[in-house]
Amino acid sequence: MTKYNRQQPNCKDRTAGKAKTNARLLLCVLLACALVLPSCSNLIAAPSPVQVRTGPPSEIGLTDSWLLKWQDSAHPTTLPNTQLLRRQPAAGIEVVKPARGADAQAWLEELLALPEVEYVHPNGKVELLTATSDESAPDDPELAKQSYLKLIGASDAWKVAHDQTELTVAIVDTGVDLQHSDLKANLVAGTNLVKPGADPQDDNGHGTNVAGVLAAVGNNGQGVAGLLWNANIMPVKALDADGYGDEERLGEGILYAIEHGAKIVLLSVGLYRHSPYMRDIAEYAESSGVLLVAATGNDGLKHGDKAAVKYPAGYPSVLAVGGAKPSGEPEPRANPGPEVDVIAPWDVYTTKLGGGYKTQEGTSMAAPQAAAAAALVWAKYPNLKPYQVRALLRQTAEDVGQDGWDEAAGYGLLQVGEALTASYRPDAYEPNETKAQARMLPMYTKLSAQLNTGKEKDWFKFKVPYDGTVTLLFQGLTSPGQPMPPVNLIRHDADGGTAAVNVKTGSRKVQWKLSAGTYHVELQLDDSSSTHVLPYLLTSDFSIAPDPYESNDDNIEAFTLPPQSQTITGNFHQSGDRDWFAITFEQGGTLDAKLETDTVRIDPAFAIGRAGGRMVEFDEYGDGQTEQTDDSTSITVTPGKYFIRVHNAAASDASPVAGTYTLTLALQTVYEDPNEPNDRAYEATSVRVDTDYVGVIDGSDDEDWYQLRLQQESIVSISLDDIPSGRTMTMRGYDRTQQELFTVQSQSGKDRLTTNRRLKAGTYYIRATANSAFTHQHYHFSVKVQPLVAGFVDIDQHWAREAIVSLAGAGIVSGYGEYRFEPGRSITRAEAVAVLVKAFRIESAGSQPGAFKDVQSGHWAYSAVMRAVSAGWVKGYPDGTFAPDDPVTRAEMAAMFGAALRLQGSTPLLRPFSDVSVEHWAAPMLLTLKQAGWISGYRDNDFKPGQSASRAEFATLVYRAL
């Protein structure tokens, strides 16, 4: 095979921020280079990776070409206004662009509308993400520095096999140093897609690092040893010196490798954006018997819970390789996710561009270890298919994370020695014949298993991350020409519900719309007596359900939101999804917005603008990062309609993402004061009683004046409500001569200030001020007036008003606190006696009776009680008590009143009232008072003798007698 001899210059390190000026997609080399500190050579730190990401979707003209796939690639249609650049027949792809002079947006919309077109995907630019490294690292070639090889059992593997020259491993990357003395013996002809016709010489360094881990020549007395000592390594240069490329070139690199005999394609590159084009390429590779191996990413700590496996490692048919610490445990910097298959050491010692060796780290360095392991497996088991090689590496991995499969470690730490010494098991998930033994079926993965006769059952469980649709692709593997025995797939829900599907053909997709949660699936041959043995593949996929605001894909369908602060959770469930919202503001103010996401696969972006006006875009940061307004970018809104558009800026036509965004809107309304101008007493707002007035304090010198006119003496309650947080307000009252009458101030942390004042008839002013201005909310000012009648606020409209006023004026009755008489309240025995004594003027008690137990000399009614008892008007009880606080019944009221008038009761022959019998103790006095016209009953001739007498009733009876 052809070897390479051309020498190329050293790589350049590149650090760049987010590329917002073009429509390039980020394709990152999943590498975190080691920085060896000069003053402390035993400490190794990982520098921050370069971040480059897609520009705004509006820049459609900045993509050079588009990837078009026909529904039927054998019968393409001639396209109007279209220039065909090239074809990829194996993938059924055409690379096209609009003809000169054609309107790009109209051209794209026309293509998307064609039923013959499966998709039109922007040929996004991709960029290598690498980090700088310290070139002072020792370059002494020693195998002992490759401690990671012991961690994966390389020495055990080498006892079985260390060469693989029967197949080719392609590295699609930045190329390889073709003249490196520890690599060139293992290199075969490749290609340079960046500069067609040139050698695939590495001008960046990353591809050379990867190649050394994979297949630095072993046992040659120099340098280091790759896991493969002798191999056929095909360098495919798809990324330039700065690490840039595009999806078409990456796909073309994979296709070139397949078409030129590669059996394994190694991709230590990745991006967070899902691409239907790249997924097609990955599935084509699997169908061609080629295994793709890719790194998961290095952002586990950077993005935390948002981290996700990068693509192409995220596709089901790709072996996804994460990172392991020197202890063998999962490396927290490696990206976790349901797609992770195995992990391999993160830290390595490998070849570098220009000759020599260096310490390197990242999942970029883990992936070639798995690729080499796959090559050695094929050296021992040349007839295995790609899914079987994947399965063998999974089933021989060492469980180092949580028990069983988990998102950080996948199936465990790669063990090459085990993979070469263990036998391949068609179903490594056994035993799983019961629900309790169910094995995990991660989302977005493909697994292989086997049903052994109709009596066996296979149970799996899967987690649904959000409400959405789960797709299970069942593929029965039978010999050519042999029918597949029918298989039952039964879903078991947490609530006990089930759903069954009978699969009768070799391949069947089953789709279930499910809520987030954990589910089980049971597989069994339909014929329980069958003796068939059926190997099968089971592929899981998930698509998120539309959010509750759909359909809102343009401003015409915008979902209407209330004009207030709020939080919205949505998602991007379809390609190019854009969520529009509309808010109609009734008052002006400022609007702040913050857009967050729970996954790095979303690059959140939003725009806000007035209907008919320009939208202000917010897309400053990258994948998974929060976009928000700040003090300098807050949106000033005025009354009217505004639109908000939310989208995933990862691409102009970004694919659906299983993740959510959260849009938080904080509205601070700038309220106006409808009572202005009222900054002086002569401008005071005239106040109506029981009316709510609103205002703001819009400046440090603003003061709001209110005027109140009283027609009579009243109790006036003046209130300020909804005082803003962090503010204190003050009210000062004045009479008509501007003489200050009172000052009250709200307490810190209180939103209400109230004062009650007894004011005479006249004109008054209230001045409201605050310690600092506010316009983001109204305060509320109100006045309640209770006219005073005889010093009371509760008798103005009462039926007993005349009697109470007269008795109060004579000093016979009095009220309670807060200027209340409480006419409906029951009168007590002490109160009744006091009123009678004052009304009928008993000056002395005569012969003094003994004091009652409960009415001693200190009691307020002691004198009145003693006088009334002495006069014979009332009596105490046999136990020596008077019960001064007990209510007086209507019968007792009549008896007391009659005694005070010195009346004698008449023995009735008939009932004096319908509810008073002739035997009733009060019947004689009731008859006398009724006949004299002092009392009358109710309309039904009832008197209700046992009912408590009210203060108004007692006062009225006394008033009639005076």
BAKE-264440 format. One record per residue (C-alpha): residue in one letter; x, y, z. Coordinates in steps of 0.02 Angstrom, whole numbers, padded with zeros to 5 digits, always signed. Layout:
N
aXYZ/...
// end
This chain:
962
m+00000+00000+00000/t+00058+00177-00035/k+00154+00263+00105/y+00173+00449+00131/n+00340+00539+00139/r+00297+00725+00126/q+00346+00832+00277/q+00228+00971+00330/p+00250+01114+00454/n+00192+01114+00635/c+00012+01145+00682/k-00056+01310+00743/d-00152+01322+00906/r-00315+01414+00889/t-00423+01502+01016/a-00578+01590+00957/g-00741+01654+01027/k-00912+01626+00957/a-00914+01658+00770/k-01070+01764+00753/t-01024+01835+00582/n-01053+01679+00481/a-01168+01530+00472/r-01036+01401+00516/l-01084+01253+00623/l-00967+01198+00759/l-00883+01031+00731/c-00767+01007+00878/v-00618+00894+00892/l-00656+00814+01058/l-00489+00851+01135/a-00432+00937+01292/c-00244+00962+01276/a-00137+00950+01432/l-00049+01105+01496/v+00112+01058+01586/l+00159+01200+01702/p+00345+01244+01687/s+00365+01269+01874/c+00273+01111+01923/s+00295+00978+01790/n+00196+00847+01882/l+00034+00948+01874/i-00072+00934+01716/a-00219+01051+01687/a-00345+01056+01545/p-00363+01225+01460/s-00534+01287+01406/p-00590+01224+01234/v-00621+01346+01094/q-00805+01389+01070/v-00871+01424+00896/r-01053+01413+00849/t-01185+01447+00719/g-01229+01623+00669/p-01408+01688+00665/p-01530+01599+00550/s-01566+01760+00458/e-01394+01748+00372/i-01456+01624+00241/g-01338+01697+00113/l-01185+01647+00211/t-01201+01462+00180/d-01114+01417+00016/s-01216+01264-00027/w-01357+01149+00025/l-01373+00960+00046/l-01527+00895-00046/k-01595+00719-00029/w-01727+00649-00146/q-01867+00536-00087/d-01814+00422-00230/s-01631+00451-00270/a-01646+00344-00428/h-01767+00469-00507/p-01709+00647-00469/t-01803+00794-00545/t-01729+00941-00637/l-01735+01089-00519/p-01769+01268-00576/n-01645+01407-00531/t-01527+01275-00460/q-01343+01241-00488/l-01288+01061-00457/l-01115+01061-00379/r-01085+00875-00354/r-01168+00711-00308/q-01141+00581-00172/p-01228+00431-00254/a-01197+00313-00109/a-01291+00428+00010/g-01419+00485-00119/i-01364+00665-00091/e-01343+00812-00210/v-01245+00969-00162/v-01336+01118-00236/k-01346+01305-00227/p-01462+01437-00304/a-01419+01491-00480/r-01336+01659-00503/g-01461+01798-00478/a-01593+01688-00395/d-01673+01745-00232/a-01600+01623-00104/q-01748+01627+00016/a-01877+01602-00122/w-01770+01465-00199/l-01759+01372-00034/e-01946+01386-00001/e-01980+01319-00176/l-01868+01167-00147/l-01945+01130+00023/a-02117+01130-00055/l-02073+00993-00181/p-02148+00824-00129/e-02004+00733-00212/v-01878+00813-00092/e-01849+00724+00074/y-01749+00867+00147/v-01642+01017+00103/h-01510+01044+00236/p-01384+01189+00248/n-01208+01131+00213/g-01153+01210+00376/k-00974+01257+00406/v-00891+01158+00543/e-00744+01203+00651/l-00614+01103+00744/l-00615+01135+00931/t-00445+01105+01002/a-00354+01182+01147/t-00178+01246+01163/s-00048+01138+01245/d+00121+01166+01323/e+00252+01112+01197/s+00380+01096+01339/a+00309+00925+01386/p+00446+00792+01383/d+00459+00703+01215/d+00566+00557+01278/p+00483+00405+01196/e+00446+00283+01336/l+00310+00152+01339/a+00301+00168+01529/k+00219+00338+01504/q+00070+00251+01424/s-00004+00196+01591/y-00178+00202+01516/l-00140+00043+01417/k-00135-00057+01579/l-00306+00014+01627/i-00389-00062+01473/g-00297-00230+01480/a-00185-00199+01329/s-00051-00321+01386/d-00180-00460+01397/a-00245-00414+01226/w-00071-00414+01150/k-00048-00593+01206/v-00189-00633+01085/a-00167-00504+00947/h-00078-00339+00922/d-00082-00321+00732/q-00225-00290+00612/t-00170-00276+00432/e-00318-00365+00355/l-00429-00213+00367/t-00411-00025+00359/v-00452+00103+00493/a-00489+00277+00426/i-00460+00432+00532/v-00570+00574+00471/d-00487+00723+00553/t-00356+00856+00517/g-00244+00731+00429/v-00093+00639+00500/d+00092+00685+00509/l+00146+00577+00361/q+00329+00585+00408/h+00316+00543+00592/s+00440+00403+00621/d+00322+00311+00737/l+00172+00322+00619/k+00222+00317+00436/a+00249+00129+00430/n+00064+00105+00473/l-00007+00234+00351/v-00092+00192+00187/a-00159+00303+00050/g-00290+00427+00102/t-00358+00590+00036/n-00358+00776+00065/l-00533+00848+00047/v-00476+01022+00099/k-00351+01035-00044/p-00397+00901-00169/g-00244+00823-00248/a-00131+00863-00101/d-00072+00735+00027/p-00176+00721+00187/q-00036+00798+00289/d-00088+00859+00462/d-00066+01047+00482/n-00157+01060+00648/g-00092+00918+00758/h-00252+00839+00817/g-00259+00699+00690/t-00079+00652+00730/n-00122+00639+00916/v-00267+00524+00875/a-00164+00416+00757/g-00030+00384+00889/v-00157+00316+01014/l-00232+00207+00880/a-00078+00138+00794/a+00091+00209+00835/v+00208+00072+00772/g+00235-00050+00913/n+00386-00153+00959/n+00500-00049+00847/g+00623+00009+00979/q+00570+00190+00976/g+00438+00304+01045/v+00271+00236+01103/a+00158+00094+01050/g-00017+00111+00984/l-00145-00016+01037/l-00122-00080+00859/w+00065-00115+00830/n+00047-00144+00643/a-00103-00080+00550/n-00171+00003+00395/i-00218+00182+00443/m-00303+00289+00310/p-00287+00476+00344/v-00435+00574+00276/k-00409+00761+00295/a-00580+00842+00311/l-00534+00988+00424/d-00412+01128+00382/a-00264+01197+00479/d-00378+01301+00589/g-00494+01154+00620/y-00633+01211+00503/g-00736+01103+00387/d-00917+01073+00345/e-01042+00932+00358/e-01031+00890+00174/r-00843+00870+00187/l-00858+00765+00344/g-00989+00656+00259/e-00883+00648+00103/g-00736+00591+00210/i-00837+00449+00284/l-00901+00399+00112/y-00724+00406+00041/a-00664+00291+00179/i-00806+00167+00149/e-00783+00168-00039/h-00595+00141-00020/g-00611-00010+00091/a-00606+00056+00268/k-00690-00060+00393/i-00681+00062+00539/v-00700+00251+00529/l-00636+00348+00679/l-00714+00518+00715/s-00636+00611+00862/v-00742+00759+00812/g-00915+00815+00859/l-01050+00948+00866/y-01210+00968+00966/r-01321+00993+00817/h-01417+00842+00751/s-01403+00825+00563/p-01518+00715+00457/y-01379+00713+00327/m-01250+00644+00450/r-01375+00518+00518/d-01403+00454+00341/i-01215+00437+00321/a-01202+00341+00486/e-01341+00221+00437/y-01262+00197+00266/a-01097+00150+00349/e-01183+00020+00459/s-01274-00054+00310/s-01107-00063+00218/g-01028-00165+00358/v-00924-00019+00422/l-00911+00027+00606/l-00909+00212+00652/v-00822+00256+00816/a-00842+00432+00889/a-00801+00531+01045/t-00940+00594+01159/g-00868+00766+01203/n-00774+00856+01342/d-00903+00975+01416/g-00968+00874+01562/l-00910+00994+01696/k-00931+01150+01591/h-01114+01119+01554/g-01162+01011+01703/d-01339+00943+01689/k-01355+01021+01517/a-01213+00916+01443/a-01258+00794+01304/v-01166+00673+01192/k-01105+00757+01035/y-01144+00699+00859/p-01100+00587+00769/a-01074+00488+00931/g-01258+00522+00969/y-01324+00418+00823/p-01381+00240+00867/s-01264+00150+00746/v-01106+00239+00806/l-00998+00170+00947/a-00999+00316+01071/v-00842+00326+01180/g-00831+00428+01339/g-00684+00463+01453/a-00614+00377+01608/k-00503+00443+01746/p-00337+00355+01787/s-00434+00263+01922/g-00549+00191+01790/e-00700+00287+01853/p-00800+00398+01734/e-00712+00562+01695/p-00833+00701+01747/r-00771+00813+01605/a-00832+00688+01476/n-01008+00715+01409/p-01134+00592+01481/g-01295+00534+01400/p-01404+00386+01351/e-01299+00360+01194/v-01136+00318+01288/d-01076+00140+01249/v-00908+00125+01337/i-00775+00235+01415/a-00587+00232+01392/p-00442+00326+01473/w-00449+00514+01451/d-00263+00545+01481/v-00138+00475+01355/y+00041+00495+01295/t+00048+00499+01106/t+00129+00560+00948/k+00132+00744+00902/l+00147+00843+00743/g+00325+00869+00686/g+00394+00718+00774/g+00406+00672+00956/y+00273+00641+01085/k+00161+00732+01208/t+00034+00709+01345/q-00142+00734+01282/e-00316+00713+01353/g-00499+00711+01307/t-00626+00593+01232/s-00534+00621+01068/m-00399+00513+01145/a-00523+00385+01215/a-00610+00352+01048/p-00455+00282+00956/q-00431+00156+01097/a-00606+00087+01061/a-00574+00092+00873/a-00413-00008+00897/a-00505-00131+01009/a-00635-00155+00872/a-00497-00187+00746/l-00418-00320+00859/v-00588-00401+00885/w-00607-00413+00696/a-00432-00488+00688/k-00492-00632+00798/y-00673-00637+00740/p-00668-00578+00558/n-00848-00630+00521/l-00932-00520+00652/k-01046-00381+00592/p-01026-00202+00656/y-01170-00219+00781/q-01089-00379+00848/v-00922-00293+00872/r-01013-00154+00965/a-01102-00284+01070/l-00941-00377+01112/l-00855-00218+01170/r-01007-00175+01276/q-01025-00347+01355/t-00841-00362+01399/a-00824-00186+01473/e-00791-00173+01660/d-00939-00103+01758/v-00860+00049+01843/g-01002+00170+01868/q-01172+00135+01941/d-01226-00047+01937/g-01263-00094+01758/w-01275+00031+01617/d-01275+00216+01662/e-01261+00380+01568/a-01085+00421+01630/a-00997+00256+01598/g-01112+00171+01474/y-01082-00016+01490/g-00916+00016+01575/l-00729+00036+01551/l-00659-00035+01389/q-00568-00200+01418/v-00475-00252+01261/g-00403-00409+01338/e-00575-00469+01389/a-00643-00430+01216/l-00512-00544+01138/t-00527-00686+01261/a-00714-00690+01296/s-00837-00775+01181/y-00964-00668+01090/r-01136-00687+01168/p-01285-00660+01051/d-01385-00598+01201/a-01283-00522+01342/y-01439-00455+01427/e-01489-00623+01496/p-01559-00661+01621/n-01703-00540+01586/e-01852-00656+01576/t-01956-00562+01707/k-02003-00382+01737/a-01895-00380+01893/q-01745-00430+01784/a-01779-00301+01649/r-01620-00226+01574/m-01602-00044+01528/l-01638+00005+01349/p-01559+00177+01334/m-01636+00303+01215/y-01553+00332+01045/t-01461+00166+01047/k-01461+00002+00951/l-01442-00161+01046/s-01436-00342+00991/a-01518-00487+01083/q-01599-00655+01050/l-01761-00747+01085/n-01724-00931+01117/t-01887-01023+01075/g-02064-00967+01110/k-02050-00997+01296/e-01921-00861+01326/k-01963-00681+01362/d-01847-00531+01351/w-01887-00384+01465/f-01815-00210+01448/k-01854-00044+01530/f-01834+00129+01456/k-01848+00306+01521/v-01948+00437+01429/p-01867+00606+01467/y-02015+00716+01417/d-02191+00695+01351/g-02169+00635+01173/t-02159+00490+01052/v-02050+00338+01080/t-02002+00240+00924/l-01939+00061+00938/l-01870-00017+00778/f-01877-00206+00789/q-01771-00301+00662/g-01781-00490+00661/l-01621-00570+00596/t-01660-00726+00496/s-01567-00821+00362/p-01600-00766+00183/g-01764-00836+00121/q-01821-00887+00294/p-01982-00808+00362/m-01974-00724+00530/p-02084-00799+00666/p-02207-00667+00730/v-02154-00575+00887/n-02260-00486+01017/l-02199-00321+01089/i-02297-00275+01245/r-02274-00108+01332/h-02307-00105+01518/d-02350+00062+01599/a-02319+00112+01780/d-02507+00115+01814/g-02528-00064+01753/g-02589-00023+01579/t-02522-00115+01428/a-02510-00096+01240/a-02466-00240+01124/v-02400-00245+00946/n-02379-00401+00841/v-02228-00395+00725/k-02247-00511+00578/t-02117-00443+00458/g-01929-00434+00475/s-01927-00249+00516/r-02061-00148+00604/k-02066+00023+00685/v-02176+00040+00838/q-02223+00214+00896/w-02302+00258+01063/k-02353+00430+01125/l-02305+00431+01308/s-02288+00544+01457/a-02120+00566+01542/g-02079+00418+01653/t-02012+00240+01656/y-02090+00101+01553/h-02058-00083+01521/v-02067-00181+01359/e-02087-00370+01347/l-02036-00469+01192/q-02090-00648+01154/l-02122-00755+01003/d-02306-00756+00963/d-02307-00947+00964/s-02255-00999+01138/s-02224-01176+01077/s-02105-01119+00939/t-01929-01191+00936/h-01860-01049+00831/v-01708-00952+00890/l-01725-00771+00833/p-01583-00647+00848/y-01644-00468+00834/l-01594-00286+00839/l-01692-00159+00942/t-01664+00026+00909/s-01739+00161+01019/d-01778+00339+00971/f-01876+00482+01046/s-01957+00643+00984/i-02026+00772+01103/a-02210+00820+01096/p-02261+00995+01040/d-02267+01120+01182/p-02437+01189+01238/y-02412+01351+01140/e-02412+01267+00969/s-02457+01302+00834/n-02362+01467+00842/d-02235+01454+00702/d-02254+01630+00634/n-02319+01799+00692/i-02491+01765+00620/e-02510+01616+00737/a-02420+01697+00884/f-02480+01636+01052/t-02556+01778+01153/l-02479+01810+01324/p-02548+01926+01459/p-02453+02090+01486/q-02368+02038+01647/s-02212+01955+01716/q-02216+01768+01681/t-02117+01611+01642/i-02145+01504+01487/t-02076+01330+01455/g-02072+01272+01275/n-01974+01162+01155/f-01920+01141+00975/h-02015+00986+00919/q-01992+01007+00731/s-01858+01059+00608/g-01834+01247+00600/d-01958+01271+00742/r-01987+01451+00789/d-02104+01496+00930/w-02194+01662+00917/f-02282+01751+01059/a-02383+01911+01059/i-02412+02033+01203/t-02522+02186+01196/f-02467+02314+01325/e-02596+02434+01392/q-02465+02539+01482/g-02285+02581+01446/g-02137+02511+01540/t-01979+02408+01523/l-01972+02224+01476/d-01826+02112+01523/a-01810+01935+01455/k-01702+01785+01497/l-01696+01628+01390/e-01623+01469+01466/t-01616+01289+01409/d-01592+01121+01494/t-01481+01048+01356/v-01324+01102+01266/r-01403+01040+01104/i-01503+01201+01101/d-01419+01366+01064/p-01556+01480+01131/a-01594+01642+01041/f-01739+01763+01044/a-01798+01925+00968/i-01920+02058+01028/g-02002+02196+00929/r-02156+02302+00907/a-02282+02239+00779/g-02234+02312+00612/g-02064+02367+00676/r-01888+02297+00687/m-01854+02146+00796/v-01706+02161+00916/e-01604+01999+00914/f-01523+01920+01067/d-01398+01785+01018/e-01230+01826+01095/y-01179+01660+01170/g-01164+01479+01120/d-01239+01307+01143/g-01333+01286+01306/q-01291+01460+01368/t-01416+01586+01433/e-01467+01736+01329/q-01541+01886+01417/t-01566+02073+01416/d-01469+02183+01535/d-01477+02362+01597/s-01417+02425+01429/t-01529+02315+01322/s-01695+02315+01418/i-01839+02338+01297/t-01938+02498+01321/v-02119+02461+01278/t-02261+02580+01245/p-02446+02539+01233/g-02473+02422+01086/k-02435+02249+01019/y-02264+02167+01027/f-02196+02002+00962/i-02068+01884+01040/r-01985+01749+00934/v-01888+01605+01013/h-01781+01485+00911/n-01633+01367+00913/a-01487+01459+00833/a-01384+01300+00813/a-01433+01307+00629/s-01549+01403+00513/d-01656+01246+00500/a-01609+01163+00665/s-01671+00986+00691/p-01794+00941+00830/v-01715+00928+01003/a-01768+00828+01154/g-01752+00970+01276/t-01841+01124+01337/y-01813+01310+01349/t-01875+01426+01484/l-01920+01605+01439/t-01935+01721+01588/l-02014+01891+01558/a-02000+02028+01689/l-02113+02176+01655/q-02094+02339+01747/t-02239+02448+01695/v-02211+02635+01697/y-02374+02695+01771/e-02443+02870+01747/d-02528+02975+01879/p-02704+03016+01818/n-02724+03152+01951/e-02579+03260+01897/p-02554+03402+01914/n-02590+03397+02101/d-02422+03451+02172/r-02491+03599+02273/a-02638+03629+02389/y-02725+03737+02259/e-02709+03592+02134/a-02772+03462+02257/t-02878+03321+02190/s-03054+03332+02262/v-03093+03169+02349/r-03256+03074+02350/v-03292+02959+02494/d-03266+02772+02464/t-03178+02803+02298/d-03009+02729+02251/y-02878+02851+02185/v-02712+02795+02111/g-02550+02887+02094/v-02361+02875+02077/i-02218+02977+02146/d-02123+03011+01986/g-01985+03120+02057/s-01894+03165+02217/d-01993+03327+02229/d-02162+03253+02181/e-02301+03269+02310/d-02484+03225+02285/w-02618+03335+02367/y-02798+03282+02401/q-02944+03387+02464/l-03087+03325+02575/r-03246+03419+02621/l-03349+03364+02771/q-03530+03417+02794/q-03535+03365+02976/e-03421+03303+03112/s-03359+03131+03063/i-03235+02995+03095/v-03122+02995+02941/s-03016+02843+02893/i-02877+02892+02771/s-02779+02750+02688/l-02630+02725+02573/d-02619+02548+02502/d-02498+02454+02388/i-02347+02552+02445/p-02203+02482+02340/s-02072+02372+02418/g-01922+02472+02476/r-02022+02633+02493/t-02097+02724+02641/m-02238+02848+02619/t-02295+02993+02727/m-02465+03076+02745/r-02485+03249+02820/g-02657+03325+02858/y-02700+03510+02855/d-02854+03617+02888/r-02914+03749+02768/t-02789+03876+02838/q-02645+03753+02803/q-02620+03722+02987/e-02543+03549+03004/l-02656+03430+03101/f-02562+03265+03092/t-02416+03170+03015/v-02409+02980+02991/q-02276+02873+02904/s-02279+02692+02844/q-02168+02564+02927/s-02025+02482+02832/g-02084+02325+02745/k-02268+02372+02761/d-02372+02410+02607/r-02516+02496+02698/l-02534+02658+02797/t-02699+02705+02883/t-02750+02841+03005/n-02920+02875+03088/r-02963+03055+03135/r-03113+03143+03217/l-03140+03297+03113/k-03271+03431+03120/a-03366+03494+02969/g-03251+03590+02852/t-03118+03577+02717/y-02960+03475+02740/y-02804+03431+02639/i-02694+03276+02638/r-02518+03280+02563/a-02439+03112+02511/t-02250+03093+02484/a-02122+02952+02472/n-01940+02934+02521/s-01894+02895+02340/a-01981+02901+02172/f-02073+02753+02093/t-02170+02729+01933/h-02174+02540+01916/q-02338+02526+02012/h-02480+02632+02079/y-02514+02671+02259/h-02698+02677+02307/f-02774+02820+02408/s-02948+02813+02485/v-03054+02899+02617/k-03197+02827+02717/v-03311+02944+02814/q-03425+02896+02957/p-03534+03043+03011/l-03548+03063+03200/v-03724+03069+03274/a-03725+03105+03460/g-03545+03050+03457/f-03583+02884+03375/v-03545+02822+03200/d-03670+02680+03195/i-03841+02759+03228/d-03861+02883+03085/q-03989+02779+02990/h-04047+02672+03136/w-04232+02661+03183/a-04189+02704+03364/r-04084+02857+03315/e-04201+02984+03400/a-04207+02890+03565/i-04019+02860+03571/v-03979+03041+03527/s-04096+03106+03663/l-04033+02988+03798/a-03851+03018+03750/g-03879+03205+03757/a-03950+03185+03933/g-03803+03078+03986/i-03913+02927+04013/v-03829+02811+03886/s-03651+02799+03820/g-03560+02695+03690/y-03405+02591+03668/g-03236+02624+03591/e-03211+02689+03414/y-03366+02797+03431/r-03489+02654+03423/f-03655+02634+03516/e-03689+02459+03447/p-03878+02473+03451/g-03906+02292+03404/r-03798+02224+03544/s-03885+02139+03692/i-03898+02250+03845/t-03828+02175+04004/r-03909+02177+04176/a-03781+02303+04238/e-03805+02417+04087/a-03996+02409+04103/v-03992+02452+04288/a-03871+02598+04256/v-03987+02670+04122/l-04141+02655+04232/v-04056+02735+04382/k-03996+02882+04277/a-04164+02901+04188/f-04275+02893+04342/r-04151+02981+04457/i-04135+02871+04610/e-04016+02981+04709/s-03984+02864+04854/a-04002+02680+04889/g-04097+02697+05051/s-04062+02550+05161/q-03906+02469+05086/p-03920+02283+05045/g-03770+02172+05056/a-03653+02172+04908/f-03667+02033+04781/k-03526+01912+04757/d-03498+01973+04580/v-03536+02158+04607/q-03416+02226+04736/s-03383+02407+04775/g-03253+02420+04638/h-03373+02369+04500/w-03418+02511+04382/a-03607+02480+04407/y-03598+02447+04595/s-03690+02607+04647/a-03826+02588+04517/v-03856+02405+04559/m-03868+02442+04745/r-03993+02583+04714/a-04101+02480+04597/v-04104+02332+04717/s-04147+02449+04862/a-04289+02523+04759/g-04354+02349+04722/w-04330+02361+04536/v-04216+02210+04522/k-04160+02065+04626/g-04010+01952+04633/y-04004+01764+04624/p-04019+01639+04769/d-03833+01600+04760/g-03790+01779+04805/t-03741+01836+04630/f-03812+01972+04520/a-03739+01915+04352/p-03706+02093+04293/d-03641+02039+04122/d-03785+01924+04079/p-03899+01986+03941/v-04071+02050+03990/t-04217+01959+03910/r-04366+02053+03842/a-04471+01987+03987/e-04340+02050+04112/m-04335+02217+04022/a-04523+02236+04043/a-04515+02188+04226/m-04373+02311+04263/f-04459+02450+04168/g-04628+02422+04253/a-04546+02420+04423/a-04456+02584+04384/l-04626+02659+04338/r-04698+02587+04501/l-04830+02491+04404/q-04921+02340+04474/g-04948+02187+04368/s-05124+02128+04326/t-05171+01946+04333/p-05214+01901+04155/l-05364+01795+04110/l-05300+01773+03935/r-05127+01767+03858/p-05057+01945+03843/f-04959+01885+03689/s-04974+01727+03588/d-04807+01661+03653/v-04835+01714+03836/s-04947+01600+03938/v-05051+01662+04085/e-04936+01562+04199/h-04778+01650+04136/w-04692+01741+04279/a-04690+01906+04180/a-04868+01892+04112/p-04946+02013+04240/m-04822+02154+04204/l-04827+02121+04017/l-05017+02137+04021/t-05009+02300+04119/l-04877+02377+04003/k-04972+02321+03849/q-05135+02392+03911/a-05046+02556+03954/g-04972+02564+03779/w-04791+02552+03833/i-04753+02394+03737/s-04821+02298+03590/g-04774+02133+03515/y-04724+02084+03341/r-04844+02073+03195/d-04894+01895+03238/n-04933+01951+03417/d-04775+01867+03480/f-04671+01953+03613/k-04522+01833+03617/p-04500+01850+03806/g-04344+01742+03813/q-04253+01837+03676/s-04115+01957+03729/a-04165+02139+03729/s-04053+02251+03622/r-03978+02415+03678/a-04087+02505+03551/e-04247+02423+03617/f-04206+02465+03797/a-04160+02644+03752/t-04321+02668+03655/l-04428+02603+03799/v-04343+02720+03922/y-04352+02867+03800/r-04542+02846+03788/a-04558+02858+03975/l-04463+03021+03991/
// end
